[in-house]
Amino acid sequence: MPAGTVVGVNPMLTHLLDGLWADPHRFDPDRFGPEPSRLRHRYAYVPFGGGAHGCLGANFASLQVRALLRTLLERFEIRPADDRPQQWYHWPNCRPVGGMRLALRPL
Ligand code: HEM
């Protein structure tokens, strides 16, 4: 690679690589359990980057999201508000194009 070449890493593509993930498009929270996580390459899952400049807020951000999801999922059933096919941005991070309308039903 010539000196000065700009190199970028796309975490979304890494998170879909067949060699690293079995059936990567399937919703499978168990793949993030302690044992599968221990057996995985340390840079297979990099939502917070990695190495010397890995995200300093990773633990804090993970804790916040878990606390929010636990609070919400204990109290509400959450579904898409309509059948509209959803499109996604994949850069700079994964998020729905035009937002995503959700319907919350109290449990
Ligand atoms: C879901 C939330 C977050 C995501 C997905 C995220 C993701 C990232 C990513 C991908 C990087 C670049 C890592 C690399 O270059 O390898 C980064 C860097 C960084 N993040 Fe986060 N981050 C999040 C939340 C936070 C929070 C809450 C804080 C602070 C409280 C934070 C502080 C930082 C800092 C200081 C860096 C720069 C580290 C360095 O260059 O040495 N981040 N983050």
py3Dmol code that shows the C-alpha trace and the ligand (Angstrom):
import py3Dmol

protein = """\
ATOM      1  CA  MET A   1       0.000   0.000   0.000  1.00  0.00           C
ATOM      2  CA  PRO A   2       1.585   3.348  -1.008  1.00  0.00           C
ATOM      3  CA  ALA A   3       2.593   5.749   1.768  1.00  0.00           C
ATOM      4  CA  GLY A   4      -0.107   8.351   2.425  1.00  0.00           C
ATOM      5  CA  THR A   5      -2.969   6.056   1.452  1.00  0.00           C
ATOM      6  CA  VAL A   6      -6.106   6.828   3.452  1.00  0.00           C
ATOM      7  CA  VAL A   7      -7.519   3.627   4.978  1.00  0.00           C
ATOM      8  CA  GLY A   8     -10.924   3.300   6.584  1.00  0.00           C
ATOM      9  CA  VAL A   9     -12.489   0.462   8.509  1.00  0.00           C
ATOM     10  CA  ASN A  10     -16.219  -0.065   8.184  1.00  0.00           C
ATOM     11  CA  PRO A  11     -17.494  -1.790  11.358  1.00  0.00           C
ATOM     12  CA  MET A  12     -20.823  -2.613   9.684  1.00  0.00           C
ATOM     13  CA  LEU A  13     -19.067  -4.767   7.060  1.00  0.00           C
ATOM     14  CA  THR A  14     -16.924  -6.410   9.749  1.00  0.00           C
ATOM     15  CA  HIS A  15     -20.106  -7.251  11.658  1.00  0.00           C
ATOM     16  CA  LEU A  16     -21.506  -9.052   8.605  1.00  0.00           C
ATOM     17  CA  LEU A  17     -18.444 -11.106   7.595  1.00  0.00           C
ATOM     18  CA  ASP A  18     -19.339 -14.756   7.027  1.00  0.00           C
ATOM     19  CA  GLY A  19     -15.991 -15.966   8.332  1.00  0.00           C
ATOM     20  CA  LEU A  20     -16.588 -14.276  11.698  1.00  0.00           C
ATOM     21  CA  TRP A  21     -20.338 -14.574  12.183  1.00  0.00           C
ATOM     22  CA  ALA A  22     -22.707 -17.485  11.621  1.00  0.00           C
ATOM     23  CA  ASP A  23     -25.798 -16.266   9.751  1.00  0.00           C
ATOM     24  CA  PRO A  24     -24.960 -12.588  10.426  1.00  0.00           C
ATOM     25  CA  HIS A  25     -28.380 -11.170   9.440  1.00  0.00           C
ATOM     26  CA  ARG A  26     -30.286 -13.328  11.939  1.00  0.00           C
ATOM     27  CA  PHE A  27     -31.418 -11.650  15.201  1.00  0.00           C
ATOM     28  CA  ASP A  28     -29.531 -13.743  17.748  1.00  0.00           C
ATOM     29  CA  PRO A  29     -28.733 -11.992  21.049  1.00  0.00           C
ATOM     30  CA  ASP A  30     -27.157 -15.216  22.354  1.00  0.00           C
ATOM     31  CA  ARG A  31     -24.187 -14.644  20.083  1.00  0.00           C
ATOM     32  CA  PHE A  32     -23.178 -11.890  22.532  1.00  0.00           C
ATOM     33  CA  GLY A  33     -23.190 -14.202  25.560  1.00  0.00           C
ATOM     34  CA  PRO A  34     -19.968 -14.699  27.585  1.00  0.00           C
ATOM     35  CA  GLU A  35     -18.809 -17.909  25.861  1.00  0.00           C
ATOM     36  CA  PRO A  36     -19.312 -16.880  22.195  1.00  0.00           C
ATOM     37  CA  SER A  37     -17.764 -13.498  23.021  1.00  0.00           C
ATOM     38  CA  ARG A  38     -14.721 -15.173  24.588  1.00  0.00           C
ATOM     39  CA  LEU A  39     -14.172 -17.385  21.532  1.00  0.00           C
ATOM     40  CA  ARG A  40     -14.499 -14.554  18.984  1.00  0.00           C
ATOM     41  CA  HIS A  41     -11.596 -12.620  17.482  1.00  0.00           C
ATOM     42  CA  ARG A  42     -11.129  -9.498  19.607  1.00  0.00           C
ATOM     43  CA  TYR A  43     -11.750  -7.227  16.620  1.00  0.00           C
ATOM     44  CA  ALA A  44     -14.737  -9.123  15.204  1.00  0.00           C
ATOM     45  CA  TYR A  45     -17.188  -6.845  17.061  1.00  0.00           C
ATOM     46  CA  VAL A  46     -16.079  -3.226  16.998  1.00  0.00           C
ATOM     47  CA  PRO A  47     -18.998  -0.827  17.530  1.00  0.00           C
ATOM     48  CA  PHE A  48     -16.692   1.191  19.778  1.00  0.00           C
ATOM     49  CA  GLY A  49     -13.575   0.836  17.635  1.00  0.00           C
ATOM     50  CA  GLY A  50     -10.589  -0.736  19.310  1.00  0.00           C
ATOM     51  CA  GLY A  51      -6.919  -0.534  20.136  1.00  0.00           C
ATOM     52  CA  ALA A  52      -5.208   2.578  21.483  1.00  0.00           C
ATOM     53  CA  HIS A  53      -8.030   4.888  20.327  1.00  0.00           C
ATOM     54  CA  GLY A  54     -10.954   2.650  21.206  1.00  0.00           C
ATOM     55  CA  CYS A  55     -13.954   4.522  22.617  1.00  0.00           C
ATOM     56  CA  LEU A  56     -13.318   5.810  26.150  1.00  0.00           C
ATOM     57  CA  GLY A  57     -17.061   5.919  26.817  1.00  0.00           C
ATOM     58  CA  ALA A  58     -17.834   2.338  25.704  1.00  0.00           C
ATOM     59  CA  ASN A  59     -18.710   0.968  29.149  1.00  0.00           C
ATOM     60  CA  PHE A  60     -20.700   4.070  30.085  1.00  0.00           C
ATOM     61  CA  ALA A  61     -22.593   4.072  26.765  1.00  0.00           C
ATOM     62  CA  SER A  62     -23.358   0.322  27.040  1.00  0.00           C
ATOM     63  CA  LEU A  63     -24.632   0.790  30.592  1.00  0.00           C
ATOM     64  CA  GLN A  64     -26.883   3.675  29.545  1.00  0.00           C
ATOM     65  CA  VAL A  65     -28.406   1.707  26.665  1.00  0.00           C
ATOM     66  CA  ARG A  66     -28.969  -1.393  28.817  1.00  0.00           C
ATOM     67  CA  ALA A  67     -30.634   0.697  31.542  1.00  0.00           C
ATOM     68  CA  LEU A  68     -32.857   2.442  28.980  1.00  0.00           C
ATOM     69  CA  LEU A  69     -33.847  -0.789  27.215  1.00  0.00           C
ATOM     70  CA  ARG A  70     -34.538  -2.608  30.466  1.00  0.00           C
ATOM     71  CA  THR A  71     -36.775   0.232  31.678  1.00  0.00           C
ATOM     72  CA  LEU A  72     -38.637   0.402  28.367  1.00  0.00           C
ATOM     73  CA  LEU A  73     -39.003  -3.345  27.759  1.00  0.00           C
ATOM     74  CA  GLU A  74     -40.294  -3.947  31.282  1.00  0.00           C
ATOM     75  CA  ARG A  75     -43.119  -1.486  30.685  1.00  0.00           C
ATOM     76  CA  PHE A  76     -43.945  -1.572  26.996  1.00  0.00           C
ATOM     77  CA  GLU A  77     -44.334  -3.860  24.036  1.00  0.00           C
ATOM     78  CA  ILE A  78     -42.595  -2.056  21.192  1.00  0.00           C
ATOM     79  CA  ARG A  79     -43.416  -2.624  17.524  1.00  0.00           C
ATOM     80  CA  PRO A  80     -42.976  -0.680  14.273  1.00  0.00           C
ATOM     81  CA  ALA A  81     -45.917   1.736  13.959  1.00  0.00           C
ATOM     82  CA  ASP A  82     -46.518   0.792  10.306  1.00  0.00           C
ATOM     83  CA  ASP A  83     -45.518  -1.746   7.621  1.00  0.00           C
ATOM     84  CA  ARG A  84     -43.391   0.732   5.698  1.00  0.00           C
ATOM     85  CA  PRO A  85     -40.177  -0.970   4.471  1.00  0.00           C
ATOM     86  CA  GLN A  86     -37.359   0.560   6.474  1.00  0.00           C
ATOM     87  CA  GLN A  87     -34.203   1.865   4.839  1.00  0.00           C
ATOM     88  CA  TRP A  88     -30.972   2.294   6.746  1.00  0.00           C
ATOM     89  CA  TYR A  89     -27.961   4.559   6.716  1.00  0.00           C
ATOM     90  CA  HIS A  90     -24.809   2.558   7.340  1.00  0.00           C
ATOM     91  CA  TRP A  91     -22.429   5.468   7.588  1.00  0.00           C
ATOM     92  CA  PRO A  92     -21.109   6.993   9.818  1.00  0.00           C
ATOM     93  CA  ASN A  93     -23.277   4.720  11.934  1.00  0.00           C
ATOM     94  CA  CYS A  94     -26.299   2.512  11.505  1.00  0.00           C
ATOM     95  CA  ARG A  95     -29.628   4.387  11.815  1.00  0.00           C
ATOM     96  CA  PRO A  96     -33.006   4.468  10.074  1.00  0.00           C
ATOM     97  CA  VAL A  97     -33.478   6.851   7.138  1.00  0.00           C
ATOM     98  CA  GLY A  98     -36.123   9.422   8.146  1.00  0.00           C
ATOM     99  CA  GLY A  99     -36.329   8.003  11.684  1.00  0.00           C
ATOM    100  CA  MET A 100     -38.478   5.064  12.724  1.00  0.00           C
ATOM    101  CA  ARG A 101     -42.015   5.409  14.060  1.00  0.00           C
ATOM    102  CA  LEU A 102     -42.699   2.984  16.899  1.00  0.00           C
ATOM    103  CA  ALA A 103     -45.888   1.975  18.678  1.00  0.00           C
ATOM    104  CA  LEU A 104     -45.570   1.447  22.443  1.00  0.00           C
ATOM    105  CA  ARG A 105     -48.251  -0.621  24.203  1.00  0.00           C
ATOM    106  CA  PRO A 106     -48.147  -0.546  28.022  1.00  0.00           C
ATOM    107  CA  LEU A 107     -47.717  -4.040  29.521  1.00  0.00           C
TER     108      LEU A 107
END
"""
ligand_1 = """\
43
HEM
C -23.331 4.232 21.685
C -22.465 5.205 21.981
C -21.061 5.307 21.425
C -20.494 4.729 20.326
C -21.138 3.764 19.308
C -19.122 5.195 20.252
C -18.215 4.829 19.271
C -16.912 5.301 19.196
C -15.976 4.950 18.139
C -16.266 3.999 16.966
C -14.821 5.603 18.403
C -13.518 5.559 17.562
C -12.667 4.407 18.074
C -11.467 4.125 17.176
O -10.923 5.052 16.549
O -11.032 2.951 17.118
C -15.005 6.376 19.617
C -14.052 7.170 20.213
C -14.220 7.881 21.371
N -15.354 7.901 22.170
Fe -17.096 6.926 21.772
N -18.879 6.027 21.321
C -20.032 6.119 22.066
C -20.214 6.831 23.231
C -19.227 7.558 23.879
C -19.412 8.231 25.163
C -20.704 8.202 25.993
C -18.219 8.834 25.448
C -17.828 9.679 26.643
C -18.508 9.700 27.788
C -17.292 8.552 24.357
C -16.001 8.999 24.276
C -15.124 8.718 23.248
C -13.781 9.262 23.154
C -13.106 10.238 24.133
C -13.209 8.726 21.972
C -11.804 9.012 21.404
C -10.796 8.000 21.939
C -9.396 8.265 21.377
O -9.276 8.731 20.236
O -8.420 7.966 22.065
N -17.946 7.777 23.430
N -16.289 6.178 20.084
"""
view = py3Dmol.view(width=600, height=400)
view.addModel(protein, "pdb")
view.setStyle({"model": 0}, {"cartoon": {"style": "trace"}})
view.addModel(ligand_1, "xyz")
view.setStyle({"model": 1}, {"stick": {}})
view.zoomTo()
view.show()
